[in-house]
Every structure is written in structure tokens, then in C-alpha cells.
Amino acid sequence: MKILYPFLVLLLLINVSCVENIIFIQVYPDGQAYLKIVSIGDSTDIHDNDFEHPLKNKITGNSSFNIIKKDSLWKASTEVIFKNSTFDFNPKNGLAFNINNSQEKSTLSTFYNFKMEFISRLIKQNYPLLYDALKNNMLDSLKWLPEAMTVIINKSLFDLESENIDLNNKINRQRLVNHFKNSFARITTFEELESIQKNRMDFIQTTIKPFRLDKQFAKNLAEKMEKHENYLKASLGLKDDSFIIKLLMPGEMLSANALSMNQDTLVWKFGLDSLLNDNYILSASSIVYSKKKVQKTSILIVCFLLIFGIILIYKQKKL
């Protein structure tokens, strides 16, 4: 029989480690943009799916991906030039982000607008107790685990219902979720949780027994849980990751929500705490004046003023 995905892998999520991610973006005057991502950490962190590099498996003429080992750390780097005004990266479990880069031309100048949005992990909305544990640095507590497991059960049952309309007539999802919730609430030690994980199929089958659901249902439920467990695992994997975004815009800066500015480079710094409930949005705008058009306009204005002055002097003499 196929080995099922480990049920309740959340036990493994308490041990997280650090990766430093540096993202540099330069917007060119012609509207194209250069993106470079560098991630530094140990082997496990660099190869996991918490924060993936875009296009690392789709190398093109405008992009490259490299990974090297230096001393005890690994360094992954991605470089890409994108010509489109939007760049949307939405991995299966890892941190998603999108970039919108636009320009507006006027008679004398060009306005550049930049926006980068990192998508929230929705921890506060979906896992309130886990949110509190993260905010208070108490992941080693068991208090948030029963709630997290109950939410995953509910999401997995909803997925099964969406795929099988007839299943709605066979189960009462709310009653089944509450039944699992009561079972999870009785877990008081990590040893009990580990025992459930090792005997996950037995645990599921025993729990659903009063509902007269068969072994195949238990197997399907365990498999559906994989998606939501992976997503939550990726979220918690970001706990000690840091992100530094550096942006170079053409021309003179007009506005930005950056935390700081190093010479002409805007800088943002954030971590998982900025993604627990809301999207993290970076924005900036700049302007480039056309010297030739400004010079021509200035000459035209001067000529107009001279002509106007000559006409005015001529009229005064006639009087």
C-alpha cells in the first residue's frame, strides 16, 4: 500500500532556521526592470519551498539561476530582466509576490510607478492561536496545535465535499470537525502527538468510526490534508527568514513607503510578522524630465516673452 503523507507533520515545524533573502530591483528608463534575488542559508533551508526563486526551473535568455556552497552556507541567486509591466509569482506553497511597474509620459517628463506586493499567509485569520504563539514567540507550546489540526481537518473535508457532491449527503462536516476537535483537545503532551502521527491512519479510522465512514474515506482525508499541511509548514518555515528589498528607480524620487534610503536606493526590511494577516506592499514613484524638451520649451517661452515685450514697447511708443 502506498505510504501516506505523514499526518500532523506540524510536530516537525517547531524547529525552524534562518535564511537571509536580498532582493534588488532596478527599473530602467525604458520601462524594463532588472530583478536579482540572493538567498543565503544552510542546505535544508535553501532547498525547501518556504521562499522559492522564480524561474529557477525555467531558465531563459533573460534569466539565470545559480546555487553554490560557501563554507557551511549555501547561496542561491536568480537574475531576470522582465519587459512586461507585471510580474506575478504564485508558487504552490511558498511565499507569493507580484510586481507592477508602469510609466506615464507627459509633454516634459515621464512618471514611473512601482508596486511590489508580498501575499499574506493569513495566519491570524485561519489560525488565531498560532498567530498569538508567533507574536509571543511560544511555538513550543501545544496550545495552538489542536486548533491548527482542526482547521486542517475542516479544510480537507471541504475539499473532499467539493470534489464529491454525493459526499454531502453522507457526512455532517460540522459534527465531524467537532469530533476531531474534541479528540485533539485531549492531547496534552508531545509524546501523544507523536504517537498519533506514527499511527495516523488508525487515529483517523478510530475517530470517524461513529460516523460509519470506511477506510477509503480515511485514506482520502489523510491525502487531502497534505496540501494544507504543506502550506502551513511553508508559512512557519518563514518564521526566522529575513527579507531586504532594494529598489533603484530612474530620475528623481517623488514618493515611497520605504523604511530608509541609501543614497539613491530605497530599502525595505521585513519578516513573517509582516505577513501574518495583511499583504506587505512596497510602493514608489519617480520622475524623469526630458532635458531636450525642457530646453525647447524654455526657448519657446523666452522667445514668446521677447516678442510680447517688443510688441508692448512698440505700442507704448505709438502712444
ROGULO-677429 format. One record per residue: x, y, z of N, C-alpha, C in turn. Coordinates in steps of 0.2 Angstrom, whole numbers, padded with zeros to 4 digits, always signed. Example, Ala and Ser with C-alpha at 12.3 -4.5 7.8 and 13.67 -1.06 7.14 Angstrom:
+0066-0028+0039+0062-0022+0039+0066-0016+0039/+0064-0011+0035+0068-0005+0036+0064+0000+0039/
This chain:
+0004-0006+0000+0000+0000+0000+0004+0006+0000/+0002+0011-0004+0006+0017-0004+0007+0021+0003/+0013+0023+0004+0014+0026+0011+0011+0033+0011/+0006+0035+0015+0003+0041+0015+0007+0046+0018/+0006+0052+0016+0009+0058+0019+0009+0058+0026/+0014+0060+0030+0014+0060+0037+0009+0064+0040/+0004+0061+0043-0002+0065+0046+0001+0069+0052/-0001+0076+0053+0001+0080+0058+0008+0081+0058/+0011+0083+0052+0018+0085+0052+0020+0091+0056/+0014+0094+0058+0016+0101+0062+0021+0100+0068/+0021+0094+0070+0026+0092+0076+0033+0094+0074/+0034+0094+0067+0041+0095+0065+0042+0102+0063/+0037+0106+0064+0038+0113+0062+0041+0118+0067/+0041+0115+0073+0044+0119+0079+0051+0121+0078/+0055+0117+0074+0062+0118+0073+0063+0122+0066/+0064+0129+0067+0064+0132+0061+0071+0136+0061/+0074+0138+0055+0080+0141+0055+0080+0147+0050/+0086+0150+0049+0086+0157+0046+0089+0157+0039/+0085+0161+0035+0088+0162+0028+0088+0170+0027/+0093+0172+0024+0093+0179+0023+0092+0180+0015/+0086+0184+0013+0084+0185+0006+0085+0192+0005/+0089+0193+0000+0091+0200-0003+0088+0201-0010/+0083+0205-0011+0080+0206-0017+0082+0213-0020/+0085+0214-0026+0087+0220-0029+0083+0221-0035/+0080+0227-0036+0076+0228-0042+0079+0235-0045/+0080+0235-0051+0081+0242-0054+0077+0243-0060/+0073+0248-0060+0069+0250-0065+0072+0254-0070/+0072+0252-0077+0076+0256-0082+0071+0261-0085/+0074+0267-0088+0070+0272-0091+0066+0270-0096/+0067+0264-0100+0063+0262-0105+0057+0257-0102/+0057+0257-0096+0051+0253-0093+0053+0246-0091/+0058+0243-0094+0060+0236-0092+0063+0236-0084/+0064+0231-0081+0066+0230-0074+0071+0224-0074/+0076+0225-0070+0081+0220-0068+0079+0218-0061/+0079+0211-0060+0077+0208-0053+0083+0203-0052/+0085+0204-0046+0090+0199-0043+0088+0197-0036/+0088+0191-0035+0087+0188-0028+0092+0183-0026/+0095+0185-0020+0100+0181-0017+0098+0178-0010/+0098+0172-0009+0096+0169-0003+0102+0165+0000/+0103+0166+0006+0109+0163+0010+0107+0159+0016/+0108+0153+0017+0106+0149+0022+0109+0142+0022/+0107+0138+0026+0110+0131+0026+0106+0127+0021/+0109+0121+0019+0106+0117+0014+0099+0115+0014/+0096+0114+0020+0089+0112+0021+0085+0118+0019/+0087+0124+0022+0083+0130+0021+0083+0132+0013/+0089+0132+0010+0089+0134+0003+0085+0130-0001/+0085+0123+0000+0081+0119-0004+0074+0118-0003/+0071+0121+0003+0064+0120+0004+0060+0124+0000/+0053+0124+0002+0049+0128-0003+0046+0134+0001/+0049+0136+0006+0046+0142+0010+0046+0148+0006/+0052+0150+0003+0053+0155-0002+0057+0153-0008/+0053+0151-0013+0056+0149-0019+0058+0155-0024/+0063+0153-0028+0066+0158-0033+0061+0157-0039/+0059+0162-0042+0055+0162-0048+0060+0160-0054/+0057+0156-0058+0060+0154-0065+0067+0150-0064/+0068+0147-0057+0074+0143-0056+0074+0136-0061/+0068+0134-0062+0067+0128-0067+0065+0130-0074/+0065+0137-0075+0063+0139-0082+0068+0144-0084/+0074+0142-0085+0080+0147-0087+0079+0149-0094/+0079+0155-0095+0078+0158-0102+0084+0163-0104/+0083+0166-0110+0088+0170-0112+0089+0176-0108/+0083+0178-0104+0083+0184-0100+0083+0182-0092/+0085+0176-0091+0085+0174-0084+0091+0169-0082/+0093+0169-0076+0098+0164-0074+0097+0162-0067/+0099+0156-0065+0098+0153-0058+0105+0149-0056/+0108+0151-0051+0114+0148-0049+0114+0146-0041/+0117+0141-0039+0117+0139-0032+0124+0136-0031/+0127+0139-0025+0134+0137-0024+0134+0136-0016/+0139+0132-0014+0141+0131-0007+0147+0135-0005/+0147+0139+0000+0152+0143+0003+0153+0141+0010/+0158+0138+0012+0159+0136+0019+0154+0132+0021/+0150+0134+0026+0144+0129+0029+0138+0132+0026/+0138+0137+0022+0131+0140+0020+0131+0139+0012/+0124+0139+0010+0123+0139+0003+0120+0146+0001/+0122+0147-0006+0119+0153-0009+0116+0152-0015/+0110+0154-0016+0106+0153-0022+0104+0160-0024/+0105+0161-0031+0104+0168-0034+0101+0167-0041/+0096+0172-0042+0092+0172-0048+0092+0179-0051/+0093+0179-0057+0093+0186-0061+0089+0185-0067/+0085+0191-0067+0080+0191-0073+0078+0198-0075/+0078+0199-0081+0075+0205-0084+0068+0204-0087/+0064+0208-0084+0057+0207-0087+0054+0213-0090/+0052+0212-0096+0050+0218-0101+0042+0220-0100/+0038+0215-0097+0031+0216-0096+0030+0221-0090/+0025+0224-0090+0024+0229-0084+0022+0225-0078/+0020+0219-0078+0018+0215-0072+0022+0208-0072/+0024+0206-0066+0027+0200-0065+0024+0197-0059/+0021+0191-0060+0017+0188-0055+0020+0181-0053/+0022+0180-0047+0024+0174-0045+0020+0170-0039/+0017+0165-0041+0012+0162-0036+0014+0154-0035/+0019+0153-0031+0021+0145-0030+0015+0142-0027/+0016+0135-0027+0011+0131-0024+0010+0132-0016/+0016+0132-0013+0016+0133-0005+0020+0139-0003/+0025+0141-0006+0029+0146-0004+0026+0153-0004/+0030+0158-0002+0028+0165-0002+0027+0167-0009/+0021+0170-0011+0020+0173-0017+0021+0181-0017/+0022+0183-0023+0023+0190-0024+0021+0192-0031/+0020+0199-0032+0019+0201-0038+0022+0208-0039/+0024+0210-0045+0027+0217-0046+0023+0220-0052/+0021+0227-0051+0018+0231-0056+0022+0237-0057/+0025+0237-0063+0029+0243-0065+0026+0247-0071/+0024+0253-0070+0021+0257-0075+0024+0263-0076/+0023+0267-0082+0025+0273-0083+0020+0277-0087/+0020+0284-0085+0016+0288-0089+0020+0294-0092/+0019+0295-0098+0023+0301-0101+0019+0307-0102/+0022+0313-0101+0018+0319-0102+0023+0323-0107/+0021+0329-0108+0025+0333-0113+0032+0334-0111/+0033+0335-0104+0040+0337-0102+0044+0331-0098/+0040+0326-0096+0043+0321-0092+0039+0314-0092/+0042+0310-0089+0040+0303-0088+0039+0301-0081/+0033+0299-0079+0032+0297-0072+0033+0289-0072/+0036+0287-0066+0037+0280-0065+0034+0278-0059/+0029+0272-0059+0026+0270-0053+0028+0263-0052/+0030+0261-0046+0032+0254-0045+0028+0252-0038/+0026+0245-0039+0022+0242-0033+0024+0235-0033/+0026+0233-0027+0028+0226-0026+0024+0223-0020/+0020+0218-0021+0016+0215-0015+0017+0208-0014/+0019+0207-0007+0020+0200-0005+0013+0198-0002/+0011+0192-0003+0004+0190-0002+0004+0187+0006/+0000+0189+0009-0001+0187+0016-0002+0180+0017/+0001+0177+0023+0000+0170+0024-0007+0168+0028/-0011+0174+0030-0017+0173+0033-0017+0169+0039/-0012+0169+0043-0011+0166+0049-0016+0168+0054/-0017+0175+0055-0021+0177+0060-0029+0175+0059/-0030+0175+0052-0037+0174+0050-0039+0166+0051/-0034+0162+0049-0036+0155+0049-0034+0151+0055/-0028+0154+0059-0026+0150+0065-0024+0156+0070/-0030+0158+0073-0029+0163+0079-0024+0162+0084/-0024+0155+0087-0020+0153+0092-0013+0153+0090/-0012+0151+0084-0005+0150+0081-0002+0158+0080/-0007+0162+0078-0005+0169+0077-0002+0172+0084/-0006+0170+0089-0004+0173+0096+0003+0170+0098/+0004+0163+0096+0010+0160+0098+0016+0163+0094/+0015+0165+0088+0020+0168+0084+0022+0175+0087/+0017+0178+0088+0018+0185+0091+0022+0185+0098/+0020+0180+0102+0023+0179+0108+0029+0175+0109/+0031+0172+0103+0037+0168+0102+0036+0161+0107/+0030+0158+0106+0028+0152+0110+0026+0147+0106/+0030+0145+0100+0029+0140+0096+0029+0133+0099/+0033+0133+0105+0035+0126+0108+0029+0124+0113/+0024+0128+0113+0018+0127+0117+0013+0122+0113/+0009+0118+0116+0004+0114+0112-0002+0117+0112/-0003+0123+0114-0010+0126+0114-0012+0128+0107/-0008+0129+0102-0010+0131+0096-0011+0125+0091/-0008+0119+0093-0008+0114+0089-0015+0111+0088/-0019+0110+0093-0026+0107+0092-0030+0111+0087/-0030+0118+0088-0034+0122+0083-0031+0121+0076/-0025+0121+0075-0022+0121+0069-0024+0114+0065/-0024+0109+0069-0026+0102+0066-0033+0102+0065/-0037+0105+0069-0044+0106+0067-0046+0110+0061/-0042+0115+0060-0043+0119+0054-0041+0115+0048/-0036+0112+0048-0033+0107+0043-0039+0102+0041/-0041+0099+0046-0047+0094+0045-0053+0097+0042/-0055+0103+0044-0060+0106+0041-0059+0108+0034/-0053+0111+0032-0052+0112+0025-0051+0106+0021/-0049+0101+0023-0048+0094+0020-0055+0091+0018/-0059+0092+0023-0066+0089+0022-0070+0093+0017/-0069+0100+0017-0072+0104+0012-0069+0103+0005/-0063+0101+0005-0060+0099-0002-0063+0093-0004/-0064+0088+0000-0067+0081-0002-0075+0083-0004/-0078+0087-0001-0085+0088-0002-0085+0092-0009/-0081+0096-0011-0081+0100-0017-0080+0095-0023/-0076+0090-0022-0074+0085-0027-0080+0080-0028/-0084+0079-0022-0089+0073-0022-0095+0076-0020/-0100+0078-0024-0106+0081-0022-0110+0076-0018/-0110+0070-0019-0114+0065-0016-0111+0064-0008/-0105+0066-0007-0102+0066+0000-0106+0070+0004/-0109+0075+0002-0113+0080+0006-0118+0076+0010/-0121+0071+0007-0127+0068+0010-0124+0062+0015/-0118+0061+0015-0115+0055+0019-0112+0058+0025/-0110+0064+0025-0107+0066+0031-0110+0073+0034/-0109+0074+0040-0111+0081+0043-0104+0084+0045/-0101+0088+0040-0095+0091+0041-0094+0094+0048/-0098+0098+0050-0098+0102+0056-0097+0097+0062/-0101+0092+0062-0101+0087+0068-0094+0083+0067/-0092+0081+0061-0086+0078+0061-0080+0082+0063/-0080+0088+0061-0075+0093+0063-0075+0093+0071/-0080+0094+0074-0081+0095+0081-0078+0088+0085/-0080+0083+0081-0077+0076+0084-0070+0076+0084/-0067+0078+0079-0059+0078+0078-0057+0083+0083/-0060+0089+0084-0058+0094+0088-0058+0092+0095/-0063+0088+0097-0063+0085+0104-0057+0080+0105/-0056+0077+0100-0050+0072+0101-0043+0075+0101/-0043+0081+0097-0036+0084+0098-0036+0088+0104/-0041+0090+0107-0041+0094+0114-0038+0089+0119/-0039+0083+0118-0037+0078+0124-0029+0077+0123/-0026+0080+0118-0018+0079+0118-0015+0084+0123/-0011+0081+0127-0008+0086+0132+0000+0086+0132/+0003+0081+0128+0010+0080+0128+0012+0079+0121/+0018+0081+0119+0021+0080+0113+0022+0072+0111/+0022+0068+0116+0023+0061+0115+0016+0058+0113/+0011+0061+0115+0004+0059+0112+0003+0061+0105/+0006+0067+0104+0005+0069+0097+0009+0065+0092/+0015+0063+0095+0020+0059+0090+0017+0052+0089/+0013+0050+0094+0010+0043+0094+0005+0043+0088/+0001+0049+0088-0004+0050+0083-0001+0050+0076/+0004+0054+0076+0007+0055+0070+0010+0048+0067/+0013+0044+0071+0015+0037+0069+0010+0032+0067/+0004+0033+0070-0002+0029+0069-0008+0033+0066/-0006+0037+0062-0011+0042+0059-0017+0039+0056/-0016+0033+0052-0022+0030+0049-0027+0027+0054/-0024+0024+0059-0028+0021+0065-0031+0026+0069/-0028+0032+0070-0031+0038+0073-0037+0040+0069/-0036+0041+0063-0042+0044+0059-0048+0039+0058/-0046+0032+0057-0051+0027+0057-0055+0027+0063/-0051+0027+0069-0055+0027+0075-0059+0033+0077/-0057+0038+0075-0061+0045+0076-0067+0045+0071/-0067+0042+0065-0073+0043+0061-0077+0037+0062/-0075+0032+0066-0079+0026+0066-0087+0027+0068/-0088+0032+0073-0095+0033+0074-0099+0035+0068/-0096+0038+0063-0099+0041+0058-0100+0036+0052/-0098+0029+0053-0098+0024+0048-0095+0026+0042/-0090+0029+0042-0086+0030+0036-0080+0025+0035/-0079+0023+0029-0075+0017+0028-0067+0019+0027/-0063+0014+0026-0056+0015+0026-0053+0020+0021/-0057+0019+0015-0055+0023+0009-0056+0031+0011/-0061+0032+0014-0063+0039+0016-0057+0042+0021/-0055+0038+0025-0049+0039+0030-0043+0041+0026/-0042+0037+0021-0036+0037+0016-0036+0044+0012/-0042+0045+0009-0043+0051+0006-0042+0058+0010/-0045+0057+0016-0044+0063+0021-0037+0064+0022/-0033+0059+0024-0026+0060+0025-0022+0063+0019/-0024+0061+0013-0021+0063+0007-0023+0071+0006/-0029+0073+0007-0031+0080+0006-0027+0084+0011/-0026+0082+0017-0023+0086+0022-0016+0088+0020/-0013+0084+0016-0006+0085+0013-0005+0093+0011/-0010+0095+0007-0010+0102+0004-0009+0107+0009/-0014+0106+0014-0015+0112+0019-0009+0111+0024/-0006+0105+0026-0001+0104+0030+0006+0107+0027/+0006+0106+0020+0012+0109+0017+0012+0116+0017/+0006+0119+0016+0006+0127+0015+0007+0130+0022/+0005+0127+0028+0006+0129+0034+0014+0128+0036/+0016+0122+0034+0023+0121+0035+0028+0126+0032/+0026+0128+0026+0030+0133+0022+0029+0140+0026/+0023+0141+0028+0022+0148+0032+0027+0148+0038/+0027+0143+0042+0031+0143+0048+0038+0142+0046/+0040+0140+0041+0047+0140+0038+0050+0146+0037/+0045+0151+0036+0047+0158+0035+0048+0162+0042/+0047+0159+0048+0047+0162+0054+0054+0166+0055/+0060+0163+0054+0066+0167+0055+0069+0169+0049/+0066+0169+0043+0068+0172+0037+0068+0179+0037/+0073+0182+0034+0073+0190+0034+0073+0192+0026/+0070+0197+0025+0069+0200+0018+0072+0207+0018/+0076+0208+0013+0078+0215+0012+0077+0217+0005/+0073+0222+0003+0072+0224-0003+0075+0230-0005/+0079+0230-0010+0082+0237-0013+0080+0238-0019/+0078+0245-0020+0075+0247-0026+0078+0253-0029/+0080+0253-0035+0083+0259-0039+0078+0261-0044/+0076+0267-0044+0071+0270-0048+0075+0275-0053/+0072+0276-0059+0075+0281-0063+0073+0288-0061/+0077+0293-0062+0075+0300-0061+0075+0302-0054/+0071+0307-0052+0070+0309-0045+0065+0306-0042/+0066+0304-0035+0060+0301-0031+0055+0306-0030/+0049+0304-0031+0043+0308-0029+0040+0306-0022/+0039+0300-0021+0036+0297-0015+0038+0290-0015/+0038+0287-0009+0039+0280-0007+0037+0278+0000/+0036+0272+0001+0034+0270+0008+0040+0266+0011/+0046+0267+0008+0052+0263+0011+0054+0265+0018/+0057+0260+0021+0059+0261+0028+0065+0266+0028/+0070+0266+0023+0076+0270+0023+0078+0271+0016/+0083+0275+0015+0085+0277+0008+0093+0277+0009/+0097+0273+0005+0104+0273+0005+0106+0276-0002/+0108+0283-0001+0110+0287-0007+0104+0287-0012/+0104+0284-0018+0098+0284-0022+0094+0277-0022/+0095+0273-0017+0092+0266-0017+0087+0266-0011/+0081+0264-0012+0076+0263-0007+0077+0256-0004/+0076+0256+0003+0077+0250+0006+0071+0248+0011/+0068+0242+0010+0063+0239+0015+0066+0233+0018/+0064+0232+0024+0066+0226+0028+0060+0223+0032/+0058+0216+0031+0053+0213+0034+0054+0206+0035/+0049+0203+0039+0049+0196+0040+0042+0193+0041/+0041+0187+0043+0035+0184+0043+0030+0188+0047/+0032+0192+0052+0027+0196+0056+0024+0201+0052/+0026+0203+0047+0023+0207+0042+0018+0204+0037/+0018+0197+0038+0014+0194+0033+0008+0189+0036/+0007+0190+0043+0003+0186+0046-0004+0187+0045/-0006+0193+0043-0013+0195+0042-0014+0199+0035/-0010+0203+0034-0011+0208+0028-0005+0207+0023/-0006+0209+0017-0001+0209+0012+0004+0214+0013/+0010+0213+0012+0015+0218+0013+0017+0222+0006/+0015+0228+0006+0016+0232+0000+0021+0237+0000/+0025+0237-0006+0030+0242-0007+0028+0246-0013/+0029+0253-0012+0027+0257-0017+0032+0263-0018/+0033+0265-0024+0037+0271-0025+0036+0274-0032/+0037+0280-0033+0036+0284-0039+0042+0289-0040/+0043+0290-0046+0049+0294-0048+0047+0298-0054/+0051+0303-0056+0050+0307-0062+0057+0308-0066/+0056+0308-0072+0062+0309-0077+0060+0315-0081/+0064+0320-0081+0062+0326-0085+0066+0325-0092/+0063+0327-0097+0067+0327-0104+0070+0333-0105/+0077+0333-0104+0081+0339-0105+0080+0343-0111/+0080+0339-0117+0079+0342-0123+0072+0346-0124/+0067+0342-0121+0060+0345-0122+0060+0351-0117/+0063+0351-0111+0063+0357-0107+0067+0363-0110/+0072+0361-0113+0076+0366-0116+0072+0370-0122/+0069+0365-0126+0065+0368-0131+0059+0372-0129/+0056+0370-0123+0050+0373-0121+0053+0380-0118/+0059+0380-0114+0061+0386-0111+0063+0391-0117/+0066+0389-0122+0067+0393-0128+0061+0396-0131/+0056+0392-0132+0050+0395-0134+0047+0400-0130/+0047+0399-0123+0044+0403-0118+0048+0410-0118/+0055+0410-0119+0059+0416-0119+0057+0420-0125/+0057+0416-0131+0055+0419-0137+0048+0423-0137/+0043+0419-0134+0037+0422-0133+0037+0428-0129/+0041+0428-0124+0041+0434-0119+0045+0440-0123/+0050+0438-0127+0053+0443-0131+0049+0447-0136/+0045+0442-0139+0040+0445-0144+0035+0449-0141/+0032+0447-0135+0027+0450-0132+0030+0457-0129/+0036+0457-0127+0039+0463-0124+0040+0468-0130/+0042+0466-0136+0043+0470-0142+0037+0473-0144/+0032+0469-0144+0025+0472-0146+0023+0477-0141/+0024+0476-0134+0022+0480-0129+0025+0487-0130/+0032+0487-0131+0036+0493-0132+0034+0497-0138/+0032+0493-0143+0030+0496-0149+0024+0500-0148/+0019+0497-0145+0013+0500-0143+0014+0507-0139/+0018+0506-0134+0019+0512-0130+0022+0518-0134/+0027+0517-0138+0030+0522-0142+0024+0525-0147/+0020+0522-0149+0014+0525-0153+0010+0529-0149/+0010+0528-0143+0005+0532-0139+0009+0539-0137/
